[in-house]
Amino acid sequence: MADTKISAMPNASALTGAEFVPVVQSGANVKTTVGDIFTSLAYAEMYIAAGTASQTTSSTPNTFTKLTCFATNSLSNNCTPDQANDRVTIIQGGVYQVQFYCTFTNSNNKTFSFRLFNESTATAYANTVVKSTTTTTNPLFLAYSAIVAIGSGESIIVQVACATASETIIVSDANISVIQVSPA
């Protein structure tokens, strides 16, 4: 079978719902709509803005616990953001880009780790480490991004740990977004 090269129209996203015929070098025409392409992808987001609630890390050093700060579900399609339980459940399995951003304060000179965790499979993914360098309440910022395979019905969360036991943080702003980049 010969390679088939398809060239799409530029700025196709502006044509949502419009029908177009890609140019296929083999001579075959394939009809689809731009809306078909974009509505099949899954995504979800949840966040907190200007938060003030505190959370204490595990009483065992370097032991991860669920980050319980999210206050608002945002846009979603084929995923279920659940701010009440601080998780996103995947309805349509596939490969996803997951991004997490967070600003928090603490009153100690400590090292914190945050990671993405699949509750359903007990799998840890990307993580980042941040250290407060002074004993102040200056906000710390952290972020990570990961591309991971997540199955249908699986739930992902963010976890936090501290190198010392029972440290308190206050998450002021946080956002987790899950964007499907490829079907299962």
N, C-alpha and C positions, 0 to 999 in steps of 0.2 A: 504494500500500500504506500503510495507516494505521500510525502509530507504535504499537509494542507496548511496554507498560511492565511490567516484571517486578519484583515485590517479594519478596525472599527472607526467610526466617525469621531473627530475630535469633540471634546466637551459633550460627550454623550449624556452625562448626568443632567444637563439642561433639558433633555428630551424625554424625561420620565413619562411613560405612557405612550410615547410615539413609537410607531413601528419603523424599523429600519432593516435594510438588507445588507449585511456585511459583504464585502468583496472577497470571494473565495477563489484562489488561483486555480483550483481544480475544475472550476466552471459550475459547481453546485451552488444554489442559493439557499440560505437558511434564514427563515423569518423568525424573529423574536421581538419582544419589546424591551426597551430599556428598563421599564418597571419590573419585568420578570427577573431581570438580573439583580436589581437592588432589593426587592422585597423578599427574596429568598434568603438573604444573609441574616444571621442572628446577631443581636447586640443587647446590652443592658448596662445600666449605670445606677449607682446610688452614691449619696454624698452626705456630708454635714458641713455647714457653714456657720462660723461664729459659735462653735460649741463650747460648753463650759463644764460638762460632766467629767468627773475623774474616773480613772480606771487603774486598778492595781495589778501589777504583774504577778506571776506565780510566786508562791512562797519557796519554791525550789529554784535556785539560780539556773539560768540558761534553759528553762523549760517554757515552751511556747503555750500561750493561751489565746483564745479568740479575741480579736479586737472588737469591742462592742460599743461603737460610737456612731454608726450611721443613722441619720435621721430622716432622709428623704429618698424615695425611689424616683428615678428619672425616666427617660425614654427606654423602651425595650421592644424587642421583636424576637419571638422564638427563644426567649430567656425570661426568667422571672426574678427580678430584683426583689429582695425581701429585707428591707431595712429593720423591721421588727426583730428579725433573727440574724441580722448582719451577714447575709449570704446571698449569692446569686446562683440560681439553679438553671442548668442548661437544659433546654427542651430539645434542641436540635444539635446532636453531637457533631464534632468537627475540630478543626484547628482554630484556635482563638489567640488574638493578641490581648493580653490583660495588662492594664496600666494601673498603677496605684501611686497616689500622691498624698502626702500627709504633712501637716504642721502641728507640732505639739510642744508643750512645755513640761518641764519637770524641775524640781528644786534641788536636785543632786547632781554631782559630777559622776555620771554613770554611762554605761554603754548599753544601747538598746538594739535589738535585731527585730526586723519585721519580715515576714515571708508570706507568700501565696500558698494556700493549702487546699487540697481537694478533700473535703470531709467524707465523701463517699468511698474513696479508694485509699485514704490515709497517705496521700502522696504530697510531698513538699516540693514546690517549684522555686522560682526566683526569690531571692531575699536581698536585703540591704541592711547595713549596719550603720548606726549613727551614734556619735558620742558627744555628750554635753561636756564642754571643756571648762566650764566654770560653774560655781555654785550660784546660779542665777535663774531667773525665770524667763530668760530670752528664748523665743521660740526656735525650735529646730525644724528643719525641712528635710524630707527624704522622699525618694521616688524610686520606683523600679518598673520595668516593663519585661514581659515574658511572652513567648509564643509557645503554647502548650496544646496538646490534644486532650479534649474533654469529652466524655461520653454523654449520651442522652440520659437525663435524669440525675446527673452528678451535680453536686453543689460545691462551690468554691468560697473560701473565706480568706480573711487576712488574719495572721497571728502575730503576736508580739512577745518578746522575751527580754529579760534583763540579765546582765552578768551577775547581779546581786539579787537577793530575794526581796519580794514585796515592795517594789518601787512604784510610786504613783505618777501617772502622766495625765495631762489634760489635752485632749485632741481638740484643737480649735477648728481646723479645716481638713477634710479628707475626701477623697474621691476614688472610686474604683470603677473602671469601665472595662467591659468585656466585648470584644468585637470579633466576629467570625471572619476569618480570612480564607477558609477553605472548608467545604463540606467533609463529612466523615468519609 
